[in-house]
């Protein structure tokens, strides 16, 4: 399951926002967000461009370190 680090998540609302944003990326079938690890992971129906995941998360106000 591919994953990406996410900075700035502090609560369940943050977790829900990131889950919703990543789930809207074409090809993503499910999303798991871990607040303690500061990480979002997803499963893919078809290959997903990680840049699209990064953009979806950044667009809602969180930081995605390189």
C-alpha positions in Angstrom: 0.0 0.0 0.0 1.7 3.3 -1.1 1.8 6.1 1.5 2.8 9.7 1.9 3.8 11.8 4.9 1.4 14.6 5.9 2.3 17.4 8.3 -0.3 19.5 10.1 -2.9 16.9 11.0 -4.0 17.2 14.6 -7.5 15.8 15.0 -10.1 13.5 13.6 -11.5 16.4 11.4 -8.0 16.6 9.8 -8.0 12.9 9.3 -11.4 13.0 7.6 -10.4 15.9 5.4 -7.3 14.1 4.1 -9.2 10.9 3.7 -11.9 12.7 1.6 -9.3 14.5 -0.5 -7.2 11.5 -1.3 -10.3 9.3 -2.0 -11.3 11.7 -4.8 -8.1 11.2 -6.7 -8.9 9.0 -9.8 -7.8 5.4 -9.3 -7.8 5.4 -5.5 -10.1 2.8 -4.0 -9.5 3.2 -0.2 -7.6 5.5 2.1 -6.2 5.0 5.6 -4.9 8.0 7.5 -2.7 7.6 10.6 -2.6 10.7 12.8 0.2 9.4 15.1 2.4 8.5 12.1 1.4 11.6 10.1 0.8 9.4 7.1 -1.9 8.7 4.5 -1.9 5.4 2.7 -4.1 4.2 -0.2 -5.0 1.3 -2.4 -5.2 1.7 -6.1 -7.6 0.4 -8.7 -5.2 1.7 -11.4 -1.8 3.4 -11.2 -2.1 6.7 -9.3 0.3 9.6 -9.8 1.7 10.5 -6.4 1.8 14.1 -7.5 -2.0 14.1 -7.7 -2.1 12.8 -4.1 0.3 15.5 -3.0 -1.7 18.2 -4.7 -5.0 17.0 -3.2 -3.5 17.1 0.3 -1.8 20.5 -0.2 -4.9 22.0 -1.7 -6.8 21.4 1.5 -4.1 23.1 3.6 -1.7 20.4 4.8 2.0 20.1 4.1 3.5 17.2 2.3 7.3 17.1 2.7 9.4 15.9 -0.2 
